[in-house]
């Protein structure tokens, strides 16, 4: 009788132990969350990651769903997650990080002669993945009172445009990695016409929706101020 009681008691202890385990909630790639305020310690998919991937990876003929990489489309949250390039909570085991940090070879992203991602951009990807690779977005944090080329415009061009407009053969012959290149299209109206998707202009970013309203307002203010090299 004692052995039976012991087994029963042991079973309860084991059951209790398993019952107390906490697991991460099931990963749901369809859940989209929006917050009013932007946490500086959080990397947001819609604000930070999607434009970076679209500009550098989902260019025409690459991972845009129409070229050789059609099976690995990277134009939306769902296609990025379903590509199996991202292992949520584990950047070190994510093929996307391996590809953008690779020294070369056919798996390197973006492929030569495109410009590689900067260390800051790679860190953004890593942080987003390690934070859970969520389909998150924030709508706050827009400050149009202190717009400058060296901070605001350079950062926007880097995340939204330079994947196409950089390197030895920039798209359309337009290099947006320099002030001269950005000022050229700002002065003749192409910059605002493109980012607002106006008729008669090539929509920017390519294969993507409009930039967030805040980003467009920042560029508009800079252009209206005479696009200074500040």
C-alpha positions in Angstrom: 0.0 0.0 0.0 2.9 2.3 0.8 4.4 1.9 -2.7 1.1 2.7 -4.3 0.7 5.8 -2.3 4.3 6.8 -3.1 3.7 6.3 -6.8 0.5 8.3 -6.6 2.2 11.1 -4.7 5.1 11.1 -7.1 2.7 11.3 -10.0 1.1 14.4 -8.5 4.5 16.0 -8.0 5.4 15.4 -11.6 2.1 16.6 -12.9 2.4 19.7 -10.8 5.9 20.3 -12.1 4.7 20.0 -15.7 1.7 22.1 -15.0 3.9 25.0 -13.7 6.0 25.2 -16.9 5.5 28.4 -18.8 5.8 28.4 -22.6 5.8 31.2 -25.1 2.4 31.8 -26.7 1.9 30.1 -30.1 3.5 32.3 -32.8 0.7 33.9 -34.8 1.9 35.5 -38.1 -1.5 37.1 -38.7 -1.7 39.1 -35.5 -1.0 42.8 -36.2 -0.6 45.1 -33.3 -0.5 48.9 -33.3 0.6 51.2 -30.5 0.2 54.9 -30.2 3.6 55.5 -28.8 6.9 54.3 -30.2 9.1 52.6 -27.6 12.8 53.5 -28.4 13.8 50.0 -27.2 11.4 48.2 -29.6 12.0 47.5 -33.3 8.7 47.7 -35.2 8.0 45.6 -38.3 5.9 48.2 -40.2 8.1 51.2 -39.3 11.6 49.7 -39.4 11.8 46.3 -40.9 9.4 46.1 -43.9 10.8 49.1 -45.7 14.3 47.8 -45.1 13.5 44.4 -46.6 11.5 45.7 -49.5 14.2 48.2 -50.5 17.1 45.7 -50.2 15.5 42.3 -50.9 12.2 42.6 -52.7 13.4 44.7 -55.6 12.2 44.0 -59.1 13.5 40.6 -60.2 14.6 39.5 -56.7 12.2 38.6 -53.8 9.3 40.6 -55.2 7.3 37.5 -56.3 7.9 37.9 -60.0 11.5 36.9 -60.7 13.8 34.0 -60.0 13.1 34.2 -56.3 9.3 34.0 -56.7 9.1 31.1 -54.3 10.7 33.3 -51.6 8.7 36.5 -51.9 9.5 39.0 -49.2 7.0 41.8 -49.8 4.8 41.5 -46.7 4.8 40.2 -43.2 3.1 37.0 -44.2 5.5 36.2 -47.0 8.5 37.0 -44.9 7.4 34.7 -42.1 6.3 32.0 -44.5 9.7 32.1 -46.2 11.2 30.3 -43.2 14.1 32.8 -43.3 13.1 34.0 -39.8 13.2 32.0 -36.6 11.3 34.1 -34.1 13.2 34.9 -30.9 16.4 33.4 -32.4 18.3 35.7 -34.8 21.4 33.4 -34.7 19.4 30.6 -36.2 17.6 32.7 -38.8 18.6 32.2 -42.4 17.9 35.9 -43.1 20.7 37.0 -40.7 23.1 34.4 -42.0 22.4 35.7 -45.6 23.0 39.4 -44.8 26.1 38.7 -42.8 27.6 36.2 -45.2 30.9 37.2 -46.8 29.9 36.1 -50.2 28.4 33.3 -52.3 25.1 32.7 -54.0 23.2 32.9 -50.7 24.4 36.4 -49.8 21.7 39.1 -49.5 21.6 41.5 -51.1 23.7 39.9 -53.9 26.6 41.8 -55.6 26.8 44.4 -57.0 24.2 45.7 -54.6 25.4 47.5 -51.4 25.4 45.2 -48.4 23.3 46.1 -45.4 25.0 48.4 -42.8 25.8 47.1 -39.3 23.0 49.3 -38.0 20.5 47.7 -40.4 21.6 44.2 -39.5 21.3 45.1 -35.8 17.7 46.2 -36.5 16.9 42.9 -38.1 18.5 40.9 -35.3 16.7 42.9 -32.6 13.3 42.5 -34.3 13.8 38.8 -34.6 15.0 38.4 -31.0 12.1 40.4 -29.8 9.7 37.8 -31.4 9.5 38.9 -35.0 6.1 40.5 -34.3 3.8 42.1 -36.9 3.9 45.3 -34.9 3.6 49.0 -35.7 3.7 52.3 -33.8 2.0 55.5 -34.8 3.6 57.9 -32.4 7.0 59.5 -32.3 6.7 61.7 -35.3 8.5 65.0 -34.8 8.5 67.3 -37.8 9.9 70.3 -35.9 13.5 69.3 -36.2 13.9 67.9 -39.8 17.4 67.9 -41.2 19.2 66.2 -44.0 21.9 64.6 -41.9 19.5 62.9 -39.5 16.0 62.7 -40.9 16.5 62.4 -44.6 19.6 60.3 -44.6 17.9 57.8 -42.4 14.8 57.6 -44.5 16.7 57.2 -47.8 18.8 54.4 -46.2 15.8 52.5 -45.0 13.4 53.1 -47.9 15.4 53.9 -51.0 19.1 53.0 -51.0 18.5 49.3 -51.6 17.7 50.3 -55.2 19.4 53.6 -55.5 23.0 52.8 -54.6 26.0 50.9 -55.7 27.7 50.9 -59.1 24.5 50.6 -61.1 21.8 52.4 -59.1 18.2 52.1 -60.4 17.4 54.7 -63.0 20.9 56.1 -62.6 19.8 57.8 -59.4 22.2 57.5 -56.5 20.4 58.5 -53.2 23.4 57.8 -50.9 24.7 61.3 -51.4 23.3 64.8 -50.7 23.8 65.7 -54.4 21.8 62.8 -55.6 18.9 63.5 -53.2 19.0 67.2 -53.8 18.8 66.7 -57.6 15.4 64.9 -57.5 14.2 67.1 -54.7 14.8 70.2 -56.8 12.9 69.0 -59.9 9.9 67.6 -58.0 10.7 63.9 -58.6 11.2 63.1 -55.0 7.8 64.3 -53.7 6.1 63.1 -56.9 7.4 59.6 -56.4 6.9 59.2 -52.7 3.4 60.5 -53.0 2.7 58.1 -55.9 1.5 61.0 -58.1 0.6 60.3 -61.7 3.5 60.7 -64.1 6.1 59.7 -61.5 7.7 56.3 -60.7 6.2 55.3 -57.4 8.7 54.9 -54.5 9.4 52.7 -52.7 9.2 50.2 -55.5 6.7 47.4 -55.0 5.5 48.8 -51.8 2.7 51.0 -50.3 3.1 54.6 -49.5 5.6 55.6 -46.9 4.1 56.5 -43.5 2.4 59.9 -43.5 5.0 61.2 -41.0 7.9 60.2 -43.3 6.3 62.0 -46.3 5.7 65.1 -44.1 9.3 65.2 -43.0 10.6 65.0 -46.6 8.0 67.6 -47.7 9.1 70.0 -45.0 12.8 69.5 -45.9 12.0 70.1 -49.6 9.9 73.2 -48.9 12.7 74.6 -46.8 15.0 74.5 -49.8 16.4 71.0 -49.2 19.4 72.3 -47.2 22.5 70.2 -46.6 22.2 70.5 -42.8 
